[in-house]
Amino acid sequence: MPVARSQRHGRDIVAPPPPHAHRSARGKQPPGGFTLTFRAGDPRRRLVAVFIVAMLLFAAVVGRVAYLQTTGSESLRAAGKAQRTTESVLHAQRGTIFARDGGELATSVPSTTIFANPKLVNDPAGEVSLLAAMLHLTVDRQKALLQAFGDKSKSFVYVARQIDDQLANSVLALQLPGIDSVHEDKRIMPSGDVGRSLLGRTDVDGKGTAGLELQYNALLTGLDGERTREHDKNGHSIAGSEATTTDAVPGDDLVLTVDRSLQFQVEQALVTRVSDLKAAGGTVVVMDTVTGEIYAVANVKRGTDDVVAVTPANLAAVEAFEPGSVAKVFSISSVIDTGTASPDSTVQVPYRIVFDKGTKWETTIQDAEQHPTEDMSVRDIIVHSSNIGTLTLAEKVGTQRLHDYMQAFGFGKTTGLGFPDESAGKMKKAKDLQGTEKATVSFGYGYSATALQLVAAVNTVANGGVYIAPKLLKATIGADGKVVETPPSETHRVLQVNSSKVMTSMMQDVVCNGTGTGAQIPGISVAGKTGTAYKLQSAGDYGAAGNRSYRATFVGYFPAQAPRVTILVTIDEPDPTSRDRFGGTAAAPLFTKVAMSAIHELQIVPTPGDTGCTAG
Amino acid sequence: MSTSSALLGDRRRAALARAEAMHRHPTKRSVAHPASPPPTAFYVMAVVITVFTMLGLVMVLSATSISQFHKGNSPWRMFDRQLLWAALGCIGLWCAMRVPTRRWRRLIKPAMVISSAAMLLPFMPGIGESVNGARSWVTLGSFSFQPSEFLKLVVLMACADLLAKRRDEMHDPARTLTPVLIIGGLGAALCLAQGDLGSAIVMSAIVFTTLFIAGSPLSLVAASSTLGAAAALWFVSSSPRRQARFTAFMDIAAHKDHLSYQTYQAMIAMAQGGLTGSGVGRGDNKLGEFLPLAHSDFIFAVIAEELGMIGVVAVLGGFMVLAYAGIQVAMATHDRFHSLLAGGIVGWLVVQTIINVGGVTGLMPVTGLTLPFFSAGGSSLFVTLTACGFLLNVARNVR
């Protein structure tokens, strides 16, 4: 029997007896032989002790609750808020990209995305297998979902994105806990692939990754909204709780300068032409002479499967090439504008010139067709595209002055379109030009330019000597429906008005009597220039005869007296064995075709008295 | 000071003499019908009991209406049941208060037998029900109760009765301590057999409080309560599940997803309550059904969330006032049985409240005890009210 000695409470012995003490008696004497004495306590004191202990316990509990409700509440409150609050993003609708006529080129349409809130999923394995069966999920996807459903710290996981509404509805009809749907926009191109290389693309989240979608991503994206909702453990909204919603602001719409119909026709014509010529690719740019607005940009390429198709890449902006004879427009312009020679001035032109004779840098430059050394007028030089004549004239202008003109024409720097990955081409500084480069620059070798730079440069002549930067964005339409026209393209004068008129008349001769006869349009006079450039081979040279590849180009504008459009056609690597490998034979006929489409679509009429090349 | 204490002593002796004289020459047949009006403590207790019962009903409604609604039931379902039990409890209270205690004392032995036998009901197939690992519920149709609640009251009355009869033998463990421990040990063992540690602890607390108040030698009370605590610890460590639940409270944040989920959610609810609370019915954690057993064992968290610190202080303060008044009455009464009964009831309510609130607030392990007056659970409310009836009976017969 457990006992304790009363000595532990010596007080009980020495203290005066409590009221009931006289009732206490000695304890029984156990058989063991020693005496155990116990004393009964005073119930009144004991009651007071009970009360004091009770008060202390209550004080401790009150202290604990007070701590939890005041200083200790911060993190717990946050945890409470977190477990009952779900924030969902309200996606802003991405802006539509319109053609200038209002046709939709790229737009976002609502579709349904299935997502899961792992916090509410109570049977991850079961739900995953059901979803897998309905949505045909891959094994890897199932594993990923199963893992995601197990992570209760997240409240949002994609299950299937941008799926058919009907399929989504049948999944939702299962009413699986934690499975819900959101409307999510899907980017589509209602006009098919028209303008694909310009438009670029978006990723599955609707973020632009290439082309105009990338360039104007910020404008198109808009501002996502947010909805905060309080829900109970099972996902029911808590009655009376406040759901705060910040509405999404849709992105701005873009109105391009592109004419959808013309763009389509140009693309088709280019595909056909490149196929016919067994060429590697080609680019066409149609530009408004006065405003710089781009009506159409087509880029096609022969794919690895040997099928010619519109490329996703906007080669017109990103790919630079040596322009070849088209560049004679700029050197002859500098000759005329500086007054170095007039169209009828003549120079002696041999068939070939050998540079650095007898040294290891010996280079021969010759004209395309053999001819005896003769006196050629400036007009003849451009009409017949004489390399020797051009370099002889350019020499008179001087390397630095020619270079300044080239810069003014826009070479060596990007056009200002701001197109993603736009190339500036390559142009050395005048003092860095070495040896024959000083001569070759005048007829289009030794520097490179994009199709857009080239068309803008030729357009300078068409536009009375004023350079106007190309333009792709005509206007933006805000979420409020307000249309904001983009500011006009920047311009600067390059040639005197008269020089441009002289150049136009000579370039008309190119089309009527020279290398560009294939570009004639009945009843409308066309000014233009052909170019057939040898392509730089991988070995670093242009290859020998019979082993060359070509780039055939034609740039022209019409009606010559008051030009409306400037059109560039360039065919990359036409069949080198074919007769149709030259600017005048490969590119010029396509120019005519594109010009006919432009005449229809843009309602271009000849200037009064214009009869084309049949002038008497 | 010495004169005043001598004066007090004189008074006390005089009062004792009067009481003895009364005892020798009783002028009235019954002490249950006092001539003088009840003391202030009676009214204080009556007010606290009334307010608690009504506030408890409100909180049960608040804690259950949403979850019942979500289950497709009437939002009033639990409230209606609690109201019925409150009505029954009022009858129990009335009887306990008006019927003289000497009559009740005659019923103690049969009551002890019946309630002990009732403790075996939960093991009977068909009517027994296992809740949270404890077989402590009896369900008869839509009517369910915990026999251990009744046993608590009966054990208390049995101990008080025995210790009152043997008031002069408190120093003799064989005459007082041992039989009381046997009664209490029987009750606690029955509770443990059901797997209901909380009730066993309360049962032991009732017995020890009564023994302590009765004046049983401190050393023996301390020794036997230490033995009791050791037995409880053995019980806890005998099952890994109980062990894990028991120790989870030491690091609530680490076990917040499983073992201490309830406590963690209760702490969130309390934290959200702040100073003034969200208002009755507006507790977010309760509305979110994040808090399991919000209406029964964890109703204190709902009170704290919806009434804030003000409500907590009011409720716990109410318990303190009740304890104070109960101790006052126990000290003032001349009837030994009354004194022990009142003291035991106070000890019971205090211990059960502290263990419940301590568990909810994360100070102690969760033991599955109800909060007297507030938790939904009919038998708990009924027995609590009946016990309060005895408290009031004692209070109105102090003089």
Contacts between the chains, C-beta under 8 A, distances in Angstrom:
chain1	res1	chain2	res2	distance
A	1	B	173	7.5
A	2	B	220	7.6
A	2	B	223	4.6
A	2	B	224	7.2
A	2	B	227	7.1
A	3	B	173	7.7
A	3	B	219	7.4
A	3	B	220	7.0
A	3	B	223	7.5
A	4	B	217	8.0
A	4	B	219	3.2
A	4	B	220	6.8
A	4	B	222	7.4
A	4	B	223	5.9
A	5	B	219	7.4
A	6	B	217	7.1
A	6	B	219	6.7
A	8	B	219	6.1
A	9	B	218	6.4
A	9	B	219	7.3
A	19	B	12	6.3
A	19	B	13	7.9
A	19	B	16	7.0
A	20	B	215	7.2
A	23	B	167	7.6
A	23	B	168	4.9
A	24	B	170	7.6
A	24	B	171	5.3
A	25	B	168	7.7
A	25	B	171	6.5
A	25	B	172	8.0
A	26	B	171	7.8
A	27	B	171	5.7
A	27	B	172	5.9
A	27	B	173	7.8
A	28	B	172	6.5
A	28	B	174	7.0
A	37	B	171	7.9
A	38	B	171	4.5
A	38	B	172	7.4
A	38	B	173	6.8
A	38	B	217	3.9
A	38	B	219	7.5
A	38	B	220	6.8
A	39	B	171	5.8
A	39	B	217	6.2
A	40	B	170	3.4
A	40	B	171	4.8
A	40	B	215	4.1
A	40	B	216	7.0
A	40	B	217	6.7
A	41	B	170	7.8
A	41	B	212	7.7
A	41	B	215	4.1
A	41	B	216	7.2
A	41	B	217	7.1
A	41	B	218	6.0
A	42	B	215	6.4
A	43	B	213	5.5
A	43	B	214	6.3
A	43	B	215	5.1
A	43	B	339	6.3
A	43	B	340	7.9
A	43	B	343	7.8
A	44	B	331	5.5
A	46	B	212	5.4
A	46	B	213	4.8
A	46	B	214	7.8
A	46	B	215	6.2
A	46	B	343	7.9
A	47	B	213	5.7
A	47	B	327	5.2
A	47	B	330	5.3
A	47	B	331	5.3
A	47	B	339	7.7
A	47	B	343	5.6
A	48	B	327	7.3
A	48	B	331	7.8
A	49	B	212	7.7
A	50	B	209	6.3
A	50	B	212	6.8
A	50	B	213	6.3
A	50	B	327	6.7
A	50	B	343	6.4
A	50	B	346	7.0
A	50	B	347	6.0
A	51	B	323	6.4
A	51	B	324	6.7
A	51	B	327	4.3
A	51	B	346	7.9
A	54	B	320	7.5
A	54	B	323	5.0
A	54	B	346	7.3
A	54	B	347	7.8
A	54	B	350	4.3
A	54	B	354	7.9
A	55	B	320	6.4
A	55	B	323	7.6
A	57	B	350	6.9
A	57	B	354	4.7
A	58	B	316	5.6
A	58	B	319	6.7
A	58	B	320	5.2
A	58	B	323	7.9
A	58	B	350	7.7
A	58	B	354	7.2
A	60	B	363	7.1
A	61	B	316	6.3
A	61	B	354	6.2
A	61	B	357	4.9
A	61	B	358	6.1
A	61	B	361	6.5
A	61	B	363	6.8
A	62	B	312	7.0
A	62	B	313	6.5
A	62	B	316	5.3
A	64	B	358	7.9
A	64	B	361	4.7
A	64	B	362	7.6
A	64	B	363	5.3
A	65	B	270	6.2
A	65	B	304	6.1
A	65	B	309	6.8
A	65	B	312	4.9
A	65	B	316	7.7
A	65	B	357	7.6
A	65	B	361	5.7
A	66	B	309	6.0
A	66	B	312	7.8
A	68	B	267	5.7
A	68	B	270	4.6
A	68	B	271	5.5
A	68	B	304	7.8
A	68	B	361	6.4
A	69	B	270	5.7
A	69	B	271	6.4
A	69	B	273	5.7
A	69	B	274	5.6
A	69	B	275	6.7
A	69	B	304	6.8
A	69	B	308	6.8
A	69	B	309	4.8
A	69	B	312	7.4
A	70	B	274	7.6
A	70	B	275	7.2
A	70	B	309	7.3
A	72	B	271	7.0
A	73	B	270	7.9
A	73	B	271	3.7
A	73	B	272	7.6
A	73	B	274	6.5
A	74	B	271	7.9
A	76	B	267	5.4
A	76	B	268	4.8
A	76	B	270	7.7
A	76	B	271	3.5
A	76	B	272	7.5
A	77	B	268	7.4
A	77	B	271	5.0
A	77	B	272	5.7
A	79	B	264	8.0
A	79	B	268	5.7
A	80	B	268	4.0
A	80	B	269	7.4
A	80	B	271	6.8
A	80	B	272	5.2
A	80	B	284	6.7
A	80	B	285	5.6
A	80	B	290	7.7
A	83	B	268	7.8
A	83	B	288	7.4
A	83	B	290	6.2
A	84	B	284	6.1
A	84	B	285	7.5
A	84	B	288	4.5
A	84	B	290	7.0
A	152	B	257	7.8
A	230	B	284	7.0
A	230	B	288	7.5
A	231	B	288	7.1
A	232	B	66	7.9
A	232	B	70	7.8
A	232	B	287	6.4
A	232	B	288	4.0
A	232	B	289	4.8
A	232	B	290	7.3
A	233	B	288	5.8
A	233	B	289	4.7
A	233	B	290	5.3
A	234	B	70	7.4
A	234	B	289	6.9
A	236	B	70	6.8
A	238	B	284	6.6
A	238	B	287	4.8
A	238	B	288	5.9
A	239	B	66	7.5
A	239	B	287	6.9
A	240	B	282	7.3
A	241	B	284	7.3
A	241	B	287	7.7
